[in-house]
Every structure is written in structure tokens, then in C-alpha cells.
Amino acid sequence: MNTSKIRTAKINGPQEPCRFTKRLGSTAYRVVVHFNPDTKDTAGEKIARLVRNEAAAGKAANQ
């Protein structure tokens, strides 16, 4: 992952969650993305931990 393009922004207050629609085949999914402003992890740290946990559990990437 190229982390040089990741930017952080100071959040001055609650923001609207990001909403979008994702279509997979003939099914459309409404997706809502939100972030906890009080978290101690960065997004990169969270993703790295999820990948490590999946690898430790022995789960393959394409199953």
C-alpha cells in the first residue's frame, strides 16, 4: 500500500457519513461509511491489524 497518498484531516465536529451504492451483478447495495472520531488507531493501523489477524487465523485471501 502506498501510504504517501493518504492524508489526514482535522475533524471539527460530527460529519455526515459517506453514502454510496455498489452494484454486484444484479444486486445493488446501499453502503454507509462512518468513522469513530475517538478512535486510537489510524485507518492504516486498523487494516494492518486485520490482515495480520486473518493471516494468523490461516485464512486465504481468495476463498
The first five atom37 places (N, CA, C, CB, O) and aatype in JSON, in Angstrom:
{
  "aatype": [12, 2, 16, 15, 11, 9, 1, 16, 0, 11, 9, 2, 7, 14, 5, 6, 14, 4, 1, 13, 16, 11, 1, 10, 7, 15, 16, 0, 18, 1, 19, 19, 19, 8, 13, 2, 14, 3, 16, 11, 3, 16, 0, 7, 6, 11, 9, 0, 1, 10, 19, 1, 2, 6, 0, 0, 0, 7, 11, 0, 0, 2, 5],
  "atom_mask": [
    [1, 1, 1, 1, 1],
    [1, 1, 1, 1, 1],
    [1, 1, 1, 1, 1],
    [1, 1, 1, 1, 1],
    [1, 1, 1, 1, 1],
    [1, 1, 1, 1, 1],
    [1, 1, 1, 1, 1],
    [1, 1, 1, 1, 1],
    [1, 1, 1, 1, 1],
    [1, 1, 1, 1, 1],
    [1, 1, 1, 1, 1],
    [1, 1, 1, 1, 1],
    [1, 1, 1, 0, 1],
    [1, 1, 1, 1, 1],
    [1, 1, 1, 1, 1],
    [1, 1, 1, 1, 1],
    [1, 1, 1, 1, 1],
    [1, 1, 1, 1, 1],
    [1, 1, 1, 1, 1],
    [1, 1, 1, 1, 1],
    [1, 1, 1, 1, 1],
    [1, 1, 1, 1, 1],
    [1, 1, 1, 1, 1],
    [1, 1, 1, 1, 1],
    [1, 1, 1, 0, 1],
    [1, 1, 1, 1, 1],
    [1, 1, 1, 1, 1],
    [1, 1, 1, 1, 1],
    [1, 1, 1, 1, 1],
    [1, 1, 1, 1, 1],
    [1, 1, 1, 1, 1],
    [1, 1, 1, 1, 1],
    [1, 1, 1, 1, 1],
    [1, 1, 1, 1, 1],
    [1, 1, 1, 1, 1],
    [1, 1, 1, 1, 1],
    [1, 1, 1, 1, 1],
    [1, 1, 1, 1, 1],
    [1, 1, 1, 1, 1],
    [1, 1, 1, 1, 1],
    [1, 1, 1, 1, 1],
    [1, 1, 1, 1, 1],
    [1, 1, 1, 1, 1],
    [1, 1, 1, 0, 1],
    [1, 1, 1, 1, 1],
    [1, 1, 1, 1, 1],
    [1, 1, 1, 1, 1],
    [1, 1, 1, 1, 1],
    [1, 1, 1, 1, 1],
    [1, 1, 1, 1, 1],
    [1, 1, 1, 1, 1],
    [1, 1, 1, 1, 1],
    [1, 1, 1, 1, 1],
    [1, 1, 1, 1, 1],
    [1, 1, 1, 1, 1],
    [1, 1, 1, 1, 1],
    [1, 1, 1, 1, 1],
    [1, 1, 1, 0, 1],
    [1, 1, 1, 1, 1],
    [1, 1, 1, 1, 1],
    [1, 1, 1, 1, 1],
    [1, 1, 1, 1, 1],
    [1, 1, 1, 1, 1]
  ],
  "atom_positions": [
    [[0.84, -1.17, 0.0], [0.0, 0.0, 0.0], [0.88, 1.24, 0.0], [-0.95, 0.0, 1.2], [1.85, 1.33, 0.76]],
    [[0.54, 2.17, -0.84], [1.3, 3.42, -0.92], [0.7, 4.41, 0.06], [1.28, 3.99, -2.37], [-0.32, 5.04, -0.22]],
    [[1.34, 4.56, 1.22], [0.8, 5.43, 2.26], [1.14, 6.88, 2.05], [1.29, 4.99, 3.61], [0.66, 7.74, 2.78]],
    [[1.97, 7.19, 1.06], [2.33, 8.58, 0.83], [1.15, 9.4, 0.34], [3.48, 8.67, -0.16], [1.16, 10.63, 0.46]],
    [[0.12, 8.75, -0.22], [-1.04, 9.46, -0.73], [-2.16, 9.58, 0.3], [-1.55, 8.78, -1.96], [-3.18, 10.22, 0.03]],
    [[-1.99, 8.96, 1.46], [-3.01, 9.03, 2.5], [-2.87, 10.37, 3.22], [-2.9, 7.83, 3.49], [-1.78, 10.73, 3.67]],
    [[-3.97, 11.07, 3.33], [-3.95, 12.36, 4.01], [-4.85, 12.31, 5.22], [-4.38, 13.5, 3.06], [-5.85, 11.59, 5.23]],
    [[-4.5, 13.05, 6.23], [-5.35, 13.14, 7.4], [-5.98, 14.52, 7.44], [-4.55, 12.84, 8.7], [-5.38, 15.5, 7.0]],
    [[-7.16, 14.59, 7.97], [-7.87, 15.86, 8.07], [-8.35, 16.03, 9.5], [-9.05, 15.94, 7.06], [-8.8, 15.07, 10.13]],
    [[-8.27, 17.24, 9.98], [-8.78, 17.53, 11.31], [-10.3, 17.65, 11.21], [-8.14, 18.83, 11.9], [-10.82, 18.39, 10.37]],
    [[-10.98, 16.92, 12.06], [-12.44, 16.96, 12.06], [-12.88, 17.93, 13.15], [-13.05, 15.55, 12.28], [-12.55, 17.75, 14.32]],
    [[-13.63, 18.93, 12.75], [-14.07, 19.95, 13.69], [-15.37, 19.58, 14.4], [-14.24, 21.25, 12.99], [-15.75, 20.24, 15.36]],
    [[-16.03, 18.58, 13.96], [-17.29, 18.17, 14.56], [-17.85, 16.98, 13.8], [0.0, 0.0, 0.0], [-17.22, 16.49, 12.86]],
    [[-19.01, 16.51, 14.21], [-19.6, 15.37, 13.52], [-19.85, 15.69, 12.05], [-20.91, 14.95, 14.2], [-20.29, 16.79, 11.7]],
    [[-19.57, 14.73, 11.21], [-19.8, 14.9, 9.78], [-20.78, 13.84, 9.32], [-18.47, 14.8, 8.99], [-20.94, 12.79, 9.94]],
    [[-21.43, 14.14, 8.21], [-22.34, 13.17, 7.62], [-21.54, 11.95, 7.16], [-23.13, 13.79, 6.44], [-20.46, 12.11, 6.58]],
    [[-22.05, 10.74, 7.39], [-21.37, 9.57, 6.87], [-21.39, 9.58, 5.34], [-22.03, 8.28, 7.4], [-22.29, 10.15, 4.72]],
    [[-20.4, 8.95, 4.76], [-20.32, 8.83, 3.3], [-21.3, 7.73, 2.87], [-18.85, 8.51, 2.83], [-21.29, 6.63, 3.42]],
    [[-22.14, 8.03, 1.87], [-23.1, 7.06, 1.37], [-22.91, 6.86, -0.13], [-24.55, 7.52, 1.68], [-22.7, 7.82, -0.88]],
    [[-22.98, 5.6, -0.57], [-22.91, 5.32, -1.99], [-23.59, 3.99, -2.27], [-21.45, 5.3, -2.48], [-23.88, 3.22, -1.35]],
    [[-23.83, 3.71, -3.53], [-24.46, 2.46, -3.94], [-23.43, 1.65, -4.72], [-25.74, 2.72, -4.8], [-22.75, 2.17, -5.61]],
    [[-23.33, 0.38, -4.39], [-22.41, -0.54, -5.07], [-23.22, -1.65, -5.69], [-21.34, -1.11, -4.08], [-24.02, -2.29, -5.0]],
    [[-23.04, -1.9, -6.98], [-23.78, -2.95, -7.67], [-22.86, -4.14, -7.91], [-24.36, -2.42, -9.02], [-21.77, -4.0, -8.46]],
    [[-23.31, -5.31, -7.47], [-22.61, -6.57, -7.72], [-23.58, -7.48, -8.44], [-22.08, -7.22, -6.38], [-24.54, -7.97, -7.85]],
    [[-23.33, -7.71, -9.72], [-24.27, -8.48, -10.53], [-25.56, -7.7, -10.67], [0.0, 0.0, 0.0], [-25.56, -6.54, -11.07]],
    [[-26.68, -8.35, -10.33], [-27.97, -7.67, -10.44], [-28.45, -7.13, -9.09], [-29.0, -8.62, -11.0], [-29.58, -6.66, -8.98]],
    [[-27.58, -7.18, -8.07], [-27.96, -6.7, -6.75], [-27.26, -5.38, -6.47], [-27.6, -7.73, -5.67], [-26.06, -5.24, -6.69]],
    [[-28.02, -4.4, -5.99], [-27.47, -3.1, -5.61], [-27.46, -3.01, -4.08], [-28.3, -1.93, -6.24], [-28.46, -3.29, -3.43]],
    [[-26.33, -2.61, -3.53], [-26.17, -2.46, -2.09], [-25.99, -0.99, -1.76], [-24.96, -3.29, -1.58], [-25.21, -0.29, -2.4]],
    [[-26.72, -0.5, -0.76], [-26.51, 0.85, -0.26], [-25.48, 0.75, 0.86], [-27.85, 1.51, 0.25], [-25.68, 0.01, 1.82]],
    [[-24.4, 1.5, 0.75], [-23.29, 1.42, 1.68], [-23.17, 2.75, 2.43], [-21.96, 1.08, 0.95], [-23.22, 3.82, 1.82]],
    [[-23.02, 2.67, 3.74], [-22.81, 3.85, 4.57], [-21.47, 3.67, 5.29], [-23.99, 4.07, 5.59], [-21.26, 2.66, 5.97]],
    [[-20.58, 4.63, 5.13], [-19.26, 4.57, 5.74], [-19.18, 5.65, 6.81], [-18.13, 4.74, 4.68], [-19.49, 6.81, 6.54]],
    [[-18.76, 5.27, 8.0], [-18.59, 6.26, 9.06], [-17.37, 5.88, 9.88], [-19.86, 6.35, 9.96], [-16.94, 4.73, 9.88]],
    [[-16.82, 6.84, 10.58], [-15.6, 6.63, 11.36], [-15.82, 7.14, 12.77], [-14.4, 7.35, 10.7], [-16.51, 8.14, 12.98]],
    [[-15.25, 6.46, 13.73], [-15.32, 6.88, 15.12], [-14.28, 7.98, 15.34], [-15.1, 5.67, 16.08], [-13.08, 7.72, 15.21]],
    [[-14.7, 9.19, 15.68], [-13.72, 10.26, 15.88], [-12.85, 10.07, 17.11], [-14.44, 11.58, 15.98], [-11.82, 10.74, 17.25]],
    [[-13.24, 9.17, 18.02], [-12.47, 8.95, 19.25], [-11.53, 7.76, 19.17], [-13.4, 8.75, 20.4], [-10.96, 7.35, 20.19]],
    [[-11.34, 7.2, 17.98], [-10.5, 6.01, 17.84], [-9.04, 6.33, 18.12], [-10.65, 5.43, 16.44], [-8.59, 7.46, 17.96]],
    [[-8.32, 5.33, 18.55], [-6.89, 5.48, 18.84], [-6.03, 5.03, 17.65], [-6.52, 4.67, 20.1], [-4.84, 5.34, 17.59]],
    [[-6.64, 4.29, 16.7], [-5.92, 3.75, 15.54], [-6.11, 4.65, 14.32], [-6.39, 2.32, 15.22], [-7.11, 5.34, 14.19]],
    [[-5.13, 4.61, 13.44], [-5.32, 5.21, 12.12], [-5.94, 4.13, 11.23], [-3.95, 5.75, 11.51], [-5.95, 2.96, 11.6]],
    [[-6.44, 4.52, 10.08], [-7.02, 3.55, 9.16], [-5.97, 2.52, 8.74], [-7.6, 4.26, 7.91], [-6.26, 1.33, 8.64]],
    [[-4.74, 2.98, 8.49], [-3.67, 2.07, 8.09], [-3.34, 1.05, 9.16], [0.0, 0.0, 0.0], [-3.12, -0.12, 8.86]],
    [[-3.31, 1.49, 10.42], [-3.05, 0.57, 11.53], [-4.16, -0.47, 11.66], [-2.89, 1.35, 12.84], [-3.88, -1.64, 11.91]],
    [[-5.39, -0.04, 11.5], [-6.53, -0.94, 11.59], [-6.47, -2.0, 10.48], [-7.84, -0.15, 11.5], [-6.66, -3.19, 10.75]],
    [[-6.2, -1.58, 9.26], [-6.12, -2.51, 8.13], [-4.98, -3.5, 8.33], [-5.94, -1.75, 6.81], [-5.14, -4.7, 8.09]],
    [[-3.83, -3.0, 8.76], [-2.69, -3.89, 9.0], [-3.02, -4.93, 10.07], [-1.45, -3.07, 9.42], [-2.66, -6.1, 9.94]],
    [[-3.71, -4.52, 11.13], [-4.09, -5.46, 12.18], [-5.08, -6.49, 11.65], [-4.7, -4.71, 13.38], [-4.97, -7.67, 11.98]],
    [[-6.04, -6.07, 10.84], [-7.0, -7.02, 10.26], [-6.29, -8.05, 9.38], [-8.07, -6.27, 9.44], [-6.6, -9.23, 9.43]],
    [[-5.33, -7.6, 8.57], [-4.58, -8.5, 7.7], [-3.76, -9.49, 8.54], [-3.65, -7.71, 6.76], [-3.74, -10.68, 8.26]],
    [[-3.08, -8.99, 9.58], [-2.3, -9.87, 10.46], [-3.19, -10.91, 11.12], [-1.56, -9.05, 11.54], [-2.83, -12.09, 11.2]],
    [[-4.36, -10.49, 11.61], [-5.27, -11.43, 12.27], [-5.79, -12.49, 11.31], [-6.44, -10.68, 12.89], [-5.9, -13.66, 11.68]],
    [[-6.1, -12.09, 10.08], [-6.56, -13.06, 9.08], [-5.44, -14.04, 8.74], [-7.04, -12.34, 7.8], [-5.68, -15.24, 8.62]],
    [[-4.22, -13.54, 8.61], [-3.08, -14.42, 8.3], [-2.82, -15.39, 9.46], [-1.8, -13.58, 8.0], [-2.54, -16.57, 9.24]],
    [[-2.92, -14.9, 10.69], [-2.7, -15.76, 11.85], [-3.78, -16.83, 11.97], [-2.67, -14.92, 13.13], [-3.52, -17.93, 12.46]],
    [[-4.97, -16.52, 11.51], [-6.07, -17.49, 11.55], [-5.98, -18.49, 10.41], [-7.43, -16.76, 11.5], [-6.73, -19.46, 10.36]],
    [[-5.03, -18.26, 9.48], [-4.82, -19.19, 8.38], [-5.83, -19.06, 7.26], [0.0, 0.0, 0.0], [-6.03, -20.01, 6.5]],
    [[-6.46, -17.92, 7.16], [-7.46, -17.72, 6.11], [-6.78, -17.26, 4.84], [-8.53, -16.7, 6.56], [-5.95, -16.36, 4.86]],
    [[-7.14, -17.87, 3.73], [-6.58, -17.49, 2.43], [-7.29, -16.25, 1.92], [-6.7, -18.65, 1.41], [-8.43, -15.99, 2.28]],
    [[-6.61, -15.48, 1.08], [-7.15, -14.22, 0.57], [-8.27, -14.44, -0.43], [-6.05, -13.41, -0.08], [-9.18, -13.61, -0.5]],
    [[-8.25, -15.51, -1.2], [-9.23, -15.69, -2.27], [-10.17, -16.87, -2.03], [-8.52, -15.89, -3.59], [-10.43, -17.64, -2.96]],
    [[-10.66, -17.02, -0.85], [-11.6, -18.13, -0.6], [-13.0, -17.64, -0.56], [-11.29, -18.85, 0.69], [-13.93, -18.42, -0.36]]
  ]
}
